Amino acid sequence: MLLAINSGNTNAAFGLFEGEELRRRWRISTDARRTAEEYAVWLTQLMALEGVDRRSVDGAMIASVVPEALFGLKTLVRDFFGCEPRVIGEGDPAAFGLRPAIDRPEEAGADRLVNAHYAHERYGGPLVVVDIGTATNFDVVNGEGNYAGGAIAPGVNLSLEALYNAAAKLPSVAIRRPRQVIGRNTVACMQSGLFWGYVGLIEGMVTRIREEYGSPLRVVGTGGLVPLFHGATSVFDHVDPDLTLRGVASLYRSQRRDGR
């Protein structure tokens, strides 16, 4: 089985793939100080609880946007699974068959490249991937399947944190879909502004991207927070919260087929 790891700014996701099937998935908060041993205790215990033998893992690939976390993740794979991990985002993206059509390809985050690759593979193109997590990313994929640029906005949780920290009289609230846009108390007003404000951000950005691109674009939603917004807007043609993990696994299979 393949162990696919997507280390994001807030959470690291671990997925076990048997062929193309995602058999199991687990998440843990991202902490650059976490050691390989700490990862191993957590992950192997979860695997054991679900009856998965860690010795069944015979390959691993990592996508990370947190360079400081890579050492612990690579050591985890080497020492506890007996594999040499492949790492997307180290070195030239073209080594993984990824050819970003942007000014500085080396600056593109591994998650954005993986999303572009797999979204095009699965849904065709051109398209825009909306990744709702720590940041809200809008990634355009051209008809050839290359990442062609996009936009980055603060994530909804970052906006909530900034609002709470900057305004003395505003409380910390849970992010949820309110029944009404017009709130009748402070908490309801904040929840409405956060939730429906982000729906407006997503819809407005997709509209502007489509107008600028000049041809129809499918819209794929992903990221840890996409289930919160799915159903509140008709902008998404497809929703796949596990798009990045599936993309990591797809790149691994492609490299194996090519003998790399």
Buried (B, 14 or more C-beta within 10 A) or exposed (E): BBBBBBBBBBBBBBBBBEEEEBBBBBBBEBBEEBEBEBBBEBBBEBBEEEEBEBEEBEBBBBBBBBEEBBEBBBBBBBEBBEBEBBBBBBEEBEEBBBBBBBEEBEEBBBBBBBBBBBBBBBBEBBBBBBBBBBBBBBBBBBEEBBBBBBBEBBBBBBBBEEBBEEEEEBEEBEBEEBEEEEBEEEBBBBBBBBBBEBBEBBBEBBEEBBEEBEEEBBBBBBBBBBEBBEEBBEBBEBBBBBBBBBBBBBBBBBBEEEEE
